Amino acid sequence: TACTTSLHAKCLVVDGARALVTSANFTRSGQARNIELGVVVHDADFATQVLTQWMRLAGLALVARLS
């Protein structure tokens, strides 16, 4: 059965110490027209959990690296 779910959240981990989790698209039109919500968390444990979960999804080939 094909996977029919999608992850819309965007995540950014900085220096393993801070994490941004947002619904916003990192595009000009996404920033100009959409109403989005995001949070920056200054906590290394949380940032590590975000990165660990992202890497787990990548290992399952559910996400792909873009850069």
C-alpha positions as CSV (number, residue, x, y, z in Angstrom):
1,T,0.0,0.0,0.0
2,A,1.4,3.4,-0.9
3,C,2.0,6.0,1.8
4,T,-0.7,8.6,1.6
5,T,0.3,10.8,4.5
6,S,2.5,13.9,4.3
7,L,4.5,16.0,6.6
8,H,3.7,19.7,6.2
9,A,5.8,21.0,9.1
10,K,9.1,22.6,8.3
11,C,12.0,22.1,10.8
12,L,15.3,23.8,11.1
13,V,17.9,22.9,13.8
14,V,20.7,25.4,14.5
15,D,24.0,24.4,16.1
16,G,22.2,21.5,17.9
17,A,20.9,24.0,20.4
18,R,17.8,25.7,18.8
19,A,15.0,24.5,16.6
20,L,12.4,26.2,14.5
21,V,9.2,24.2,13.8
22,T,6.8,26.0,11.5
23,S,4.0,25.4,9.0
24,A,5.4,28.3,6.9
25,N,6.7,27.6,3.4
26,F,10.2,29.2,2.9
27,T,9.2,30.9,-0.3
28,R,8.4,34.5,-1.2
29,S,4.8,33.7,-2.0
30,G,4.4,31.6,1.1
31,Q,5.8,34.4,3.3
32,A,3.7,37.1,1.6
33,R,0.3,35.5,1.3
34,N,-0.1,32.8,3.9
35,I,-1.0,33.0,7.5
36,E,1.3,30.6,9.3
37,L,2.5,29.7,12.7
38,G,5.9,28.7,14.0
39,V,7.9,28.5,17.2
40,V,11.6,28.8,18.0
41,V,12.7,26.6,20.9
42,H,16.0,27.4,22.6
43,D,16.6,24.0,24.1
44,A,19.3,21.5,23.1
45,D,17.4,18.5,24.1
46,F,14.4,19.5,22.0
47,A,16.6,20.3,19.1
48,T,18.2,16.9,19.3
49,Q,14.8,15.2,19.4
50,V,13.7,17.1,16.3
51,L,16.9,16.2,14.4
52,T,16.7,12.5,15.6
53,Q,13.1,12.2,14.4
54,W,14.0,13.8,11.1
55,M,16.9,11.4,10.6
56,R,14.6,8.5,11.5
57,L,12.2,9.5,8.8
58,A,15.1,10.0,6.3
59,G,16.3,6.5,7.1
60,L,12.8,5.1,6.3
61,A,13.0,7.0,3.0
62,L,10.0,9.1,4.0
63,V,11.8,12.3,3.4
64,A,14.6,13.4,1.1
65,R,17.5,15.7,1.5
66,L,17.3,18.8,-0.7
67,S,20.7,20.3,-0.1
